[in-house]
Amino acid sequence: MKNSPIGVFDSGFGGLTILKEILQVLPEHDFIYMGDNARAPYGDKDFEKVHEYTLQSVQWFFQQGCPLVILACNTASAKALRTIQQKDLPFIDSNKRVLGVIRPTSEVIGSFSQSKHIGVLGTTGTIQSQSYIIEIEKFSPDIIVSQEACPEWVSLIEKNEMETPDADYHVKKHIDQILTSDKQIDTLLLACTHYPLLMKKIKEHTPPGISIISQGGIVAKSLLNYLDRHPDIAENCTKNANYQFFTTGDPDDFNNHASMFFEKQIVAKKLILP
Ligand code: DGL
């Protein structure tokens, strides 16, 4: 049986929050998820490292037969996607496609805000890259974007410390900072695929009337739309509802965390990248 799954990649667990939503709209497709947990976090790594690790991962997905790979990681989308699409893909295989999460989110985020003032919360890498400022400007030039790097949040989530006093401290600190920097913000974008796991705490520290938007649903809808518009790619993606999971880290640890991110039991296989 031919198996050409859609690849979904993240530095670790965060991309599972995206895959969970994708499966709501494309349950019949085959998927292969890979988290590069052994080398996570990516959020504090420079462009070269994030590109090197992401490219290695993308090549692995291609070896598994994936016609299409989604970088379900904002940091990889911000720091590696453009180089992979423009410089690497033409040499590797110009029939393959690699998509990210920043563009589909930037396309629609403007429509969530009444005040036209949006706050973007992300890793240091995503925020420093300015990708959201650049992309949102293309689709909604009337939107004022403020940004805040939240460097402690991924590690709180990965250590399962979302309900600790530390979580309260770091979540409140960054929410207060971004909302003080622009008092007209009415929409906060969680521009890191890990952050939905902190949603409860983020809501607790956000005043009423401010919407908190995570990306899963947005990316899922955009993928559905992409496959409709690109039948040449869609027809290469097989549909046996077969989902596989790989991690470069410890599979037991991955399985324990994954059920939290994915809200289903997962059995991941160990992957060793070169
Ligand atoms: N999930 C990644 C993102 O969306 C962040 C995790 C990391 O720093 O590796 O940016």
py3Dmol code that shows the C-alpha trace and the ligand (Angstrom):
import py3Dmol

protein = """\
ATOM      1  CA  MET A   1       0.000   0.000   0.000  1.00  0.00           C
ATOM      2  CA  LYS A   2       1.427   3.375  -1.059  1.00  0.00           C
ATOM      3  CA  ASN A   3       2.107   5.660   1.881  1.00  0.00           C
ATOM      4  CA  SER A   4       2.812   9.312   1.103  1.00  0.00           C
ATOM      5  CA  PRO A   5       1.955  11.074   4.348  1.00  0.00           C
ATOM      6  CA  ILE A   6       1.878  14.791   5.030  1.00  0.00           C
ATOM      7  CA  GLY A   7       4.836  15.611   7.298  1.00  0.00           C
ATOM      8  CA  VAL A   8       4.311  17.753  10.389  1.00  0.00           C
ATOM      9  CA  PHE A   9       7.439  19.035  12.090  1.00  0.00           C
ATOM     10  CA  ASP A  10       8.213  20.829  15.340  1.00  0.00           C
ATOM     11  CA  SER A  11      11.243  21.271  17.543  1.00  0.00           C
ATOM     12  CA  GLY A  12       9.359  19.196  20.121  1.00  0.00           C
ATOM     13  CA  PHE A  13       5.779  18.752  21.284  1.00  0.00           C
ATOM     14  CA  GLY A  14       4.231  22.071  20.228  1.00  0.00           C
ATOM     15  CA  GLY A  15       3.371  21.005  16.684  1.00  0.00           C
ATOM     16  CA  LEU A  16       0.986  18.427  18.133  1.00  0.00           C
ATOM     17  CA  THR A  17      -1.384  21.310  18.969  1.00  0.00           C
ATOM     18  CA  ILE A  18      -1.427  22.020  15.221  1.00  0.00           C
ATOM     19  CA  LEU A  19      -1.708  18.381  14.115  1.00  0.00           C
ATOM     20  CA  LYS A  20      -4.641  17.892  16.512  1.00  0.00           C
ATOM     21  CA  GLU A  21      -6.568  20.621  14.663  1.00  0.00           C
ATOM     22  CA  ILE A  22      -5.455  19.439  11.207  1.00  0.00           C
ATOM     23  CA  LEU A  23      -6.891  15.993  11.978  1.00  0.00           C
ATOM     24  CA  GLN A  24     -10.265  17.606  12.654  1.00  0.00           C
ATOM     25  CA  VAL A  25     -10.460  18.751   9.023  1.00  0.00           C
ATOM     26  CA  LEU A  26      -8.372  16.088   7.217  1.00  0.00           C
ATOM     27  CA  PRO A  27      -8.839  12.894   9.261  1.00  0.00           C
ATOM     28  CA  GLU A  28      -8.611  10.607   6.233  1.00  0.00           C
ATOM     29  CA  HIS A  29      -5.080  11.704   5.256  1.00  0.00           C
ATOM     30  CA  ASP A  30      -1.870   9.963   6.335  1.00  0.00           C
ATOM     31  CA  PHE A  31       0.386  11.974   8.633  1.00  0.00           C
ATOM     32  CA  ILE A  32       3.849  11.597  10.029  1.00  0.00           C
ATOM     33  CA  TYR A  33       4.821  13.800  12.963  1.00  0.00           C
ATOM     34  CA  MET A  34       8.389  14.371  14.034  1.00  0.00           C
ATOM     35  CA  GLY A  35       9.595  16.328  17.036  1.00  0.00           C
ATOM     36  CA  ASP A  36      13.294  17.152  17.265  1.00  0.00           C
ATOM     37  CA  ASN A  37      13.142  16.984  21.054  1.00  0.00           C
ATOM     38  CA  ALA A  38      16.802  16.032  21.418  1.00  0.00           C
ATOM     39  CA  ARG A  39      17.812  19.452  20.057  1.00  0.00           C
ATOM     40  CA  ALA A  40      14.901  21.566  21.377  1.00  0.00           C
ATOM     41  CA  PRO A  41      14.340  24.337  22.213  1.00  0.00           C
ATOM     42  CA  TYR A  42      14.938  26.121  18.904  1.00  0.00           C
ATOM     43  CA  GLY A  43      13.656  29.443  20.263  1.00  0.00           C
ATOM     44  CA  ASP A  44      17.047  30.691  21.465  1.00  0.00           C
ATOM     45  CA  LYS A  45      19.168  29.290  18.583  1.00  0.00           C
ATOM     46  CA  ASP A  46      20.655  31.367  15.757  1.00  0.00           C
ATOM     47  CA  PHE A  47      19.505  31.318  12.109  1.00  0.00           C
ATOM     48  CA  GLU A  48      22.236  28.897  10.963  1.00  0.00           C
ATOM     49  CA  LYS A  49      21.449  26.262  13.593  1.00  0.00           C
ATOM     50  CA  VAL A  50      17.681  26.461  13.125  1.00  0.00           C
ATOM     51  CA  HIS A  51      18.151  26.195   9.345  1.00  0.00           C
ATOM     52  CA  GLU A  52      20.562  23.260   9.648  1.00  0.00           C
ATOM     53  CA  TYR A  53      18.300  21.283  12.008  1.00  0.00           C
ATOM     54  CA  THR A  54      15.108  22.083  10.117  1.00  0.00           C
ATOM     55  CA  LEU A  55      16.628  21.189   6.731  1.00  0.00           C
ATOM     56  CA  GLN A  56      17.905  17.851   8.070  1.00  0.00           C
ATOM     57  CA  SER A  57      14.409  17.141   9.373  1.00  0.00           C
ATOM     58  CA  VAL A  58      12.725  18.142   6.114  1.00  0.00           C
ATOM     59  CA  GLN A  59      15.061  15.812   4.175  1.00  0.00           C
ATOM     60  CA  TRP A  60      14.154  12.991   6.523  1.00  0.00           C
ATOM     61  CA  PHE A  61      10.443  13.621   5.850  1.00  0.00           C
ATOM     62  CA  PHE A  62      11.137  13.493   2.111  1.00  0.00           C
ATOM     63  CA  GLN A  63      12.907  10.149   2.582  1.00  0.00           C
ATOM     64  CA  GLN A  64       9.710   8.882   4.252  1.00  0.00           C
ATOM     65  CA  GLY A  65       7.826   9.741   1.047  1.00  0.00           C
ATOM     66  CA  CYS A  66       6.169  12.996   2.179  1.00  0.00           C
ATOM     67  CA  PRO A  67       5.160  15.197  -0.771  1.00  0.00           C
ATOM     68  CA  LEU A  68       4.385  18.069   1.639  1.00  0.00           C
ATOM     69  CA  VAL A  69       5.869  19.090   4.998  1.00  0.00           C
ATOM     70  CA  ILE A  70       4.318  21.592   7.416  1.00  0.00           C
ATOM     71  CA  LEU A  71       6.744  23.369   9.737  1.00  0.00           C
ATOM     72  CA  ALA A  72       4.383  23.481  12.735  1.00  0.00           C
ATOM     73  CA  CYS A  73       6.925  25.587  14.597  1.00  0.00           C
ATOM     74  CA  ASN A  74       7.032  29.371  14.467  1.00  0.00           C
ATOM     75  CA  THR A  75      10.755  29.503  15.148  1.00  0.00           C
ATOM     76  CA  ALA A  76      11.562  27.168  12.234  1.00  0.00           C
ATOM     77  CA  SER A  77       9.032  29.000  10.038  1.00  0.00           C
ATOM     78  CA  ALA A  78      10.665  32.330  10.939  1.00  0.00           C
ATOM     79  CA  LYS A  79      14.288  31.283  10.621  1.00  0.00           C
ATOM     80  CA  ALA A  80      14.468  28.437   8.098  1.00  0.00           C
ATOM     81  CA  LEU A  81      11.409  28.288   5.846  1.00  0.00           C
ATOM     82  CA  ARG A  82      12.309  30.970   3.329  1.00  0.00           C
ATOM     83  CA  THR A  83      15.840  29.575   2.756  1.00  0.00           C
ATOM     84  CA  ILE A  84      14.478  26.050   2.411  1.00  0.00           C
ATOM     85  CA  GLN A  85      11.790  27.140  -0.064  1.00  0.00           C
ATOM     86  CA  GLN A  86      14.022  29.395  -2.144  1.00  0.00           C
ATOM     87  CA  LYS A  87      17.517  27.905  -1.933  1.00  0.00           C
ATOM     88  CA  ASP A  88      17.304  24.264  -0.840  1.00  0.00           C
ATOM     89  CA  LEU A  89      14.140  22.854  -2.437  1.00  0.00           C
ATOM     90  CA  PRO A  90      15.114  23.562  -6.065  1.00  0.00           C
ATOM     91  CA  PHE A  91      18.211  21.369  -5.508  1.00  0.00           C
ATOM     92  CA  ILE A  92      16.560  18.668  -3.433  1.00  0.00           C
ATOM     93  CA  ASP A  93      13.263  18.122  -5.296  1.00  0.00           C
ATOM     94  CA  SER A  94      11.252  20.925  -6.829  1.00  0.00           C
ATOM     95  CA  ASN A  95       8.083  18.802  -6.757  1.00  0.00           C
ATOM     96  CA  LYS A  96       8.052  18.755  -2.949  1.00  0.00           C
ATOM     97  CA  ARG A  97       6.481  21.506  -0.848  1.00  0.00           C
ATOM     98  CA  VAL A  98       7.325  22.928   2.575  1.00  0.00           C
ATOM     99  CA  LEU A  99       4.877  25.310   4.279  1.00  0.00           C
ATOM    100  CA  GLY A 100       5.011  27.187   7.573  1.00  0.00           C
ATOM    101  CA  VAL A 101       2.613  28.612  10.148  1.00  0.00           C
ATOM    102  CA  ILE A 102       3.436  32.333  10.064  1.00  0.00           C
ATOM    103  CA  ARG A 103       1.963  33.238   6.692  1.00  0.00           C
ATOM    104  CA  PRO A 104      -1.445  31.557   7.143  1.00  0.00           C
ATOM    105  CA  THR A 105      -1.734  33.142  10.599  1.00  0.00           C
ATOM    106  CA  SER A 106      -0.714  36.594   9.331  1.00  0.00           C
ATOM    107  CA  GLU A 107      -3.249  36.381   6.503  1.00  0.00           C
ATOM    108  CA  VAL A 108      -6.224  36.272   8.862  1.00  0.00           C
ATOM    109  CA  ILE A 109      -5.156  37.658  12.237  1.00  0.00           C
ATOM    110  CA  GLY A 110      -6.200  41.217  11.301  1.00  0.00           C
ATOM    111  CA  SER A 111      -9.829  40.118  11.081  1.00  0.00           C
ATOM    112  CA  PHE A 112      -9.868  39.150  14.784  1.00  0.00           C
ATOM    113  CA  SER A 113      -9.208  42.712  16.007  1.00  0.00           C
ATOM    114  CA  GLN A 114     -11.751  45.528  16.295  1.00  0.00           C
ATOM    115  CA  SER A 115      -9.242  48.088  17.602  1.00  0.00           C
ATOM    116  CA  LYS A 116      -6.660  47.143  14.921  1.00  0.00           C
ATOM    117  CA  HIS A 117      -4.032  46.729  17.663  1.00  0.00           C
ATOM    118  CA  ILE A 118      -2.599  43.213  18.034  1.00  0.00           C
ATOM    119  CA  GLY A 119      -0.037  41.756  20.447  1.00  0.00           C
ATOM    120  CA  VAL A 120       2.181  38.888  19.279  1.00  0.00           C
ATOM    121  CA  LEU A 121       3.691  36.559  21.906  1.00  0.00           C
ATOM    122  CA  GLY A 122       6.468  34.199  20.781  1.00  0.00           C
ATOM    123  CA  THR A 123       9.923  32.775  21.357  1.00  0.00           C
ATOM    124  CA  THR A 124      12.935  35.091  21.303  1.00  0.00           C
ATOM    125  CA  GLY A 125      13.831  33.774  17.825  1.00  0.00           C
ATOM    126  CA  THR A 126      10.386  34.394  16.338  1.00  0.00           C
ATOM    127  CA  ILE A 127      10.137  37.880  17.836  1.00  0.00           C
ATOM    128  CA  GLN A 128      13.674  38.905  16.814  1.00  0.00           C
ATOM    129  CA  SER A 129      13.068  37.766  13.238  1.00  0.00           C
ATOM    130  CA  GLN A 130      10.281  40.407  12.949  1.00  0.00           C
ATOM    131  CA  SER A 131       8.459  37.901  10.722  1.00  0.00           C
ATOM    132  CA  TYR A 132       4.999  38.696  12.096  1.00  0.00           C
ATOM    133  CA  ILE A 133       5.477  42.453  11.718  1.00  0.00           C
ATOM    134  CA  ILE A 134       6.586  41.956   8.090  1.00  0.00           C
ATOM    135  CA  GLU A 135       3.894  39.420   7.164  1.00  0.00           C
ATOM    136  CA  ILE A 136       0.926  41.104   8.905  1.00  0.00           C
ATOM    137  CA  GLU A 137       1.859  44.391   7.198  1.00  0.00           C
ATOM    138  CA  LYS A 138       1.458  42.637   3.807  1.00  0.00           C
ATOM    139  CA  PHE A 139      -2.094  41.472   4.475  1.00  0.00           C
ATOM    140  CA  SER A 140      -3.390  44.139   6.912  1.00  0.00           C
ATOM    141  CA  PRO A 141      -1.325  47.330   6.607  1.00  0.00           C
ATOM    142  CA  ASP A 142      -3.750  49.108   8.973  1.00  0.00           C
ATOM    143  CA  ILE A 143      -2.898  46.825  11.920  1.00  0.00           C
ATOM    144  CA  ILE A 144      -0.498  48.011  14.648  1.00  0.00           C
ATOM    145  CA  VAL A 145       1.568  45.055  15.893  1.00  0.00           C
ATOM    146  CA  SER A 146       3.350  44.932  19.264  1.00  0.00           C
ATOM    147  CA  GLN A 147       5.598  41.984  20.121  1.00  0.00           C
ATOM    148  CA  GLU A 148       6.796  40.294  23.302  1.00  0.00           C
ATOM    149  CA  ALA A 149       9.323  37.464  23.638  1.00  0.00           C
ATOM    150  CA  CYS A 150       8.371  35.042  26.406  1.00  0.00           C
ATOM    151  CA  PRO A 151      11.564  32.982  26.759  1.00  0.00           C
ATOM    152  CA  GLU A 152      10.501  31.086  29.890  1.00  0.00           C
ATOM    153  CA  TRP A 153       7.175  29.789  28.628  1.00  0.00           C
ATOM    154  CA  VAL A 154       8.367  26.848  26.473  1.00  0.00           C
ATOM    155  CA  SER A 155      10.493  25.440  29.267  1.00  0.00           C
ATOM    156  CA  LEU A 156       7.655  25.796  31.820  1.00  0.00           C
ATOM    157  CA  ILE A 157       5.470  23.788  29.432  1.00  0.00           C
ATOM    158  CA  GLU A 158       8.103  21.173  28.616  1.00  0.00           C
ATOM    159  CA  LYS A 159       8.705  20.669  32.369  1.00  0.00           C
ATOM    160  CA  ASN A 160       4.954  20.369  32.938  1.00  0.00           C
ATOM    161  CA  GLU A 161       5.022  23.352  35.314  1.00  0.00           C
ATOM    162  CA  MET A 162       1.977  25.129  33.908  1.00  0.00           C
ATOM    163  CA  GLU A 163       0.192  25.321  37.268  1.00  0.00           C
ATOM    164  CA  THR A 164       3.094  26.535  39.403  1.00  0.00           C
ATOM    165  CA  PRO A 165       3.759  29.947  41.020  1.00  0.00           C
ATOM    166  CA  ASP A 166       6.600  30.275  38.498  1.00  0.00           C
ATOM    167  CA  ALA A 167       4.084  29.979  35.668  1.00  0.00           C
ATOM    168  CA  ASP A 168       1.926  32.688  37.287  1.00  0.00           C
ATOM    169  CA  TYR A 169       4.938  34.959  37.600  1.00  0.00           C
ATOM    170  CA  HIS A 170       6.241  34.582  34.037  1.00  0.00           C
ATOM    171  CA  VAL A 171       2.835  34.609  32.352  1.00  0.00           C
ATOM    172  CA  LYS A 172       1.660  37.701  34.247  1.00  0.00           C
ATOM    173  CA  LYS A 173       4.962  39.479  33.590  1.00  0.00           C
ATOM    174  CA  HIS A 174       4.783  39.151  29.792  1.00  0.00           C
ATOM    175  CA  ILE A 175       1.035  39.754  29.482  1.00  0.00           C
ATOM    176  CA  ASP A 176       1.367  42.918  31.602  1.00  0.00           C
ATOM    177  CA  GLN A 177       4.362  44.102  29.562  1.00  0.00           C
ATOM    178  CA  ILE A 178       2.725  43.733  26.165  1.00  0.00           C
ATOM    179  CA  LEU A 179      -0.581  45.229  27.275  1.00  0.00           C
ATOM    180  CA  THR A 180       1.224  48.184  28.866  1.00  0.00           C
ATOM    181  CA  SER A 181       3.251  48.771  25.699  1.00  0.00           C
ATOM    182  CA  ASP A 182       0.014  49.405  23.742  1.00  0.00           C
ATOM    183  CA  LYS A 183      -3.168  49.976  25.732  1.00  0.00           C
ATOM    184  CA  GLN A 184      -5.383  49.542  22.648  1.00  0.00           C
ATOM    185  CA  ILE A 185      -4.484  45.870  22.089  1.00  0.00           C
ATOM    186  CA  ASP A 186      -7.681  43.818  21.935  1.00  0.00           C
ATOM    187  CA  THR A 187      -6.181  40.613  20.448  1.00  0.00           C
ATOM    188  CA  LEU A 188      -3.242  38.531  21.638  1.00  0.00           C
ATOM    189  CA  LEU A 189      -1.774  36.005  19.194  1.00  0.00           C
ATOM    190  CA  LEU A 190      -0.049  32.936  20.653  1.00  0.00           C
ATOM    191  CA  ALA A 191       2.709  32.763  18.017  1.00  0.00           C
ATOM    192  CA  CYS A 192       4.336  29.654  19.409  1.00  0.00           C
ATOM    193  CA  THR A 193       2.776  26.249  19.003  1.00  0.00           C
ATOM    194  CA  HIS A 194       3.578  25.369  22.618  1.00  0.00           C
ATOM    195  CA  TYR A 195       1.627  28.238  24.150  1.00  0.00           C
ATOM    196  CA  PRO A 196      -1.919  26.797  23.896  1.00  0.00           C
ATOM    197  CA  LEU A 197      -0.807  24.537  26.751  1.00  0.00           C
ATOM    198  CA  LEU A 198      -0.564  27.648  28.953  1.00  0.00           C
ATOM    199  CA  MET A 199      -3.988  28.906  27.871  1.00  0.00           C
ATOM    200  CA  LYS A 200      -5.546  28.549  31.313  1.00  0.00           C
ATOM    201  CA  LYS A 201      -2.854  30.704  32.944  1.00  0.00           C
ATOM    202  CA  ILE A 202      -2.786  33.182  30.051  1.00  0.00           C
ATOM    203  CA  LYS A 203      -6.561  33.669  30.402  1.00  0.00           C
ATOM    204  CA  GLU A 204      -6.234  34.134  34.165  1.00  0.00           C
ATOM    205  CA  HIS A 205      -3.781  37.009  33.677  1.00  0.00           C
ATOM    206  CA  THR A 206      -5.484  38.681  30.696  1.00  0.00           C
ATOM    207  CA  PRO A 207      -8.188  41.281  31.369  1.00  0.00           C
ATOM    208  CA  PRO A 208     -11.671  40.488  30.021  1.00  0.00           C
ATOM    209  CA  GLY A 209     -12.441  41.775  26.538  1.00  0.00           C
ATOM    210  CA  ILE A 210      -9.080  40.758  25.062  1.00  0.00           C
ATOM    211  CA  SER A 211      -9.216  37.787  22.676  1.00  0.00           C
ATOM    212  CA  ILE A 212      -6.485  35.162  22.851  1.00  0.00           C
ATOM    213  CA  ILE A 213      -5.895  33.434  19.512  1.00  0.00           C
ATOM    214  CA  SER A 214      -3.986  30.177  19.001  1.00  0.00           C
ATOM    215  CA  GLN A 215      -2.939  28.972  15.565  1.00  0.00           C
ATOM    216  CA  GLY A 216      -4.125  25.362  15.273  1.00  0.00           C
ATOM    217  CA  GLY A 217      -7.526  26.060  13.722  1.00  0.00           C
ATOM    218  CA  ILE A 218      -6.128  28.754  11.430  1.00  0.00           C
ATOM    219  CA  VAL A 219      -3.344  26.515  10.073  1.00  0.00           C
ATOM    220  CA  ALA A 220      -5.735  23.565   9.631  1.00  0.00           C
ATOM    221  CA  LYS A 221      -8.173  25.647   7.579  1.00  0.00           C
ATOM    222  CA  SER A 222      -5.352  27.057   5.511  1.00  0.00           C
ATOM    223  CA  LEU A 223      -3.993  23.563   4.733  1.00  0.00           C
ATOM    224  CA  LEU A 224      -7.431  22.397   3.647  1.00  0.00           C
ATOM    225  CA  ASN A 225      -7.639  25.409   1.370  1.00  0.00           C
ATOM    226  CA  TYR A 226      -4.092  24.829   0.041  1.00  0.00           C
ATOM    227  CA  LEU A 227      -4.897  21.223  -0.926  1.00  0.00           C
ATOM    228  CA  ASP A 228      -8.051  22.410  -2.706  1.00  0.00           C
ATOM    229  CA  ARG A 229      -6.057  24.951  -4.688  1.00  0.00           C
ATOM    230  CA  HIS A 230      -3.176  22.530  -5.467  1.00  0.00           C
ATOM    231  CA  PRO A 231      -4.703  19.281  -6.751  1.00  0.00           C
ATOM    232  CA  ASP A 232      -1.283  18.272  -8.146  1.00  0.00           C
ATOM    233  CA  ILE A 233       0.089  18.133  -4.569  1.00  0.00           C
ATOM    234  CA  ALA A 234      -3.155  16.845  -3.012  1.00  0.00           C
ATOM    235  CA  GLU A 235      -3.321  13.826  -5.309  1.00  0.00           C
ATOM    236  CA  ASN A 236       0.133  12.719  -4.133  1.00  0.00           C
ATOM    237  CA  CYS A 237      -0.964  12.666  -0.459  1.00  0.00           C
ATOM    238  CA  THR A 238      -2.337   9.259   0.472  1.00  0.00           C
ATOM    239  CA  LYS A 239      -5.492   8.744   2.528  1.00  0.00           C
ATOM    240  CA  ASN A 240      -5.422   5.673   4.763  1.00  0.00           C
ATOM    241  CA  ALA A 241      -5.885   7.536   8.077  1.00  0.00           C
ATOM    242  CA  ASN A 242      -2.462   6.285   9.144  1.00  0.00           C
ATOM    243  CA  TYR A 243      -0.723   8.494  11.744  1.00  0.00           C
ATOM    244  CA  GLN A 244       2.893   7.906  12.781  1.00  0.00           C
ATOM    245  CA  PHE A 245       4.967   9.690  15.415  1.00  0.00           C
ATOM    246  CA  PHE A 246       8.742  10.038  15.774  1.00  0.00           C
ATOM    247  CA  THR A 247      10.982  11.865  18.208  1.00  0.00           C
ATOM    248  CA  THR A 248      14.712  12.419  18.298  1.00  0.00           C
ATOM    249  CA  GLY A 249      14.368  12.458  22.096  1.00  0.00           C
ATOM    250  CA  ASP A 250      13.224   9.806  24.551  1.00  0.00           C
ATOM    251  CA  PRO A 251      10.067   8.077  23.197  1.00  0.00           C
ATOM    252  CA  ASP A 252       8.643   7.353  26.693  1.00  0.00           C
ATOM    253  CA  ASP A 253       9.017  10.972  27.684  1.00  0.00           C
ATOM    254  CA  PHE A 254       7.512  12.013  24.337  1.00  0.00           C
ATOM    255  CA  ASN A 255       4.528   9.691  24.802  1.00  0.00           C
ATOM    256  CA  ASN A 256       3.860  11.059  28.294  1.00  0.00           C
ATOM    257  CA  HIS A 257       3.945  14.678  27.182  1.00  0.00           C
ATOM    258  CA  ALA A 258       2.248  14.023  23.889  1.00  0.00           C
ATOM    259  CA  SER A 259      -1.018  12.862  25.390  1.00  0.00           C
ATOM    260  CA  MET A 260      -1.222  16.304  27.035  1.00  0.00           C
ATOM    261  CA  PHE A 261      -0.545  18.237  23.805  1.00  0.00           C
ATOM    262  CA  PHE A 262      -2.525  15.915  21.568  1.00  0.00           C
ATOM    263  CA  GLU A 263      -5.200  14.796  24.030  1.00  0.00           C
ATOM    264  CA  LYS A 264      -4.787  11.208  22.802  1.00  0.00           C
ATOM    265  CA  GLN A 265      -2.386   8.390  23.601  1.00  0.00           C
ATOM    266  CA  ILE A 266       0.620   8.244  21.248  1.00  0.00           C
ATOM    267  CA  VAL A 267       3.278   5.611  20.671  1.00  0.00           C
ATOM    268  CA  ALA A 268       6.310   7.356  19.183  1.00  0.00           C
ATOM    269  CA  LYS A 269       9.380   5.739  17.646  1.00  0.00           C
ATOM    270  CA  LYS A 270      12.926   6.868  18.286  1.00  0.00           C
ATOM    271  CA  LEU A 271      14.637   8.623  15.395  1.00  0.00           C
ATOM    272  CA  ILE A 272      18.345   9.308  15.119  1.00  0.00           C
ATOM    273  CA  LEU A 273      19.153  12.126  12.714  1.00  0.00           C
ATOM    274  CA  PRO A 274      22.667  12.395  11.267  1.00  0.00           C
TER     275      PRO A 274
END
"""
ligand_1 = """\
10
DGL
N 7.070 25.323 19.162
C 8.095 26.260 18.810
C 7.490 27.489 18.122
O 6.363 27.488 17.718
C 8.910 26.747 19.980
C 9.632 25.759 20.776
C 11.131 25.943 20.789
O 11.625 27.006 21.226
O 11.777 25.009 20.368
O 8.137 28.474 17.954
"""
view = py3Dmol.view(width=600, height=400)
view.addModel(protein, "pdb")
view.setStyle({"model": 0}, {"cartoon": {"style": "trace"}})
view.addModel(ligand_1, "xyz")
view.setStyle({"model": 1}, {"stick": {}})
view.zoomTo()
view.show()
